[in-house]
Amino acid sequence: MRKLILFFSLFVLFGCQNKQAKLNIPPSKNAVSYLALGDSYTIGEQVEQEQRWPVQLAAALNEKGIPMEDPLIIAKTGWTTDELMNAIIAADLKKTFDYVSLLIGVNNQYRGRSVENFEEEFIKLLDKAIEFSGNQAENVFVLSIPDWGVTPFASTRNRAQIGAEIDAYNAVIEKQCRQRDIAFFNITPISRLAVNTPELLATDGLHPSGLMYSRWVTTVLPFFNTPSNE
């Protein structure tokens, strides 16, 4: 009887160990690392984790035969540029990443902050992103701010003004990226398609749906096909 109990205990022990091993398979040695910095658009407010655009991007790259680890995301709904920087400092990351993305600014605009203030703080974040890439600016990429003015959430607001302010912010973002030779992806036109395509929005009528995020990913994917990234 004691032997039977011992056998059963060992069976359970090894069974649990095998199950744990399957859940914690380390990434391929060739897998690249990825840090995504941002706000609600990066953390994927209102969508499931697998629908977040950085997660969809990693999945798409793995399918294309470019092994990528699960992205580390530092982002939160409502964050402005200064709040993202404070969170980065608090995270106290000691490592660098093969790729770094940045998408920030909509909450600066929403709170009525000036474009000049945004530019000053955005530059600091862009420099920090480059630092996280091991000073490999060619491996940093930036997405433009979506236009929430076309969403049902903004139905009682001045949509034209919101769009104009978003454009002004994005002009600053693109200028700073060009000055540092950093890839800039203008996904704002995709966000504006939501005015006639409600399925591009989440159920809150404000944030993007997984479908919209997938279109962002399609826009970004060519970045990983350049000779320097092969």
Secondary structure by P-SEA (a helix, b strand, c coil): caaaaaaaaaaaaaaaaaaaaaacccccccbbbbbbbbccccccccccccccaaaaaaaaaaaaccccccccccccccccaaaaaaaaaaacccccccbbbbbccaaaaaacccaaaaaaaaaaaaaaaaaaaccccccbbbbccccccccccccccaaaaaaaaaaaaaaaaaaaaaaacccccccccccccccccccccccccccccaaaaaaaaaaacccccccccc
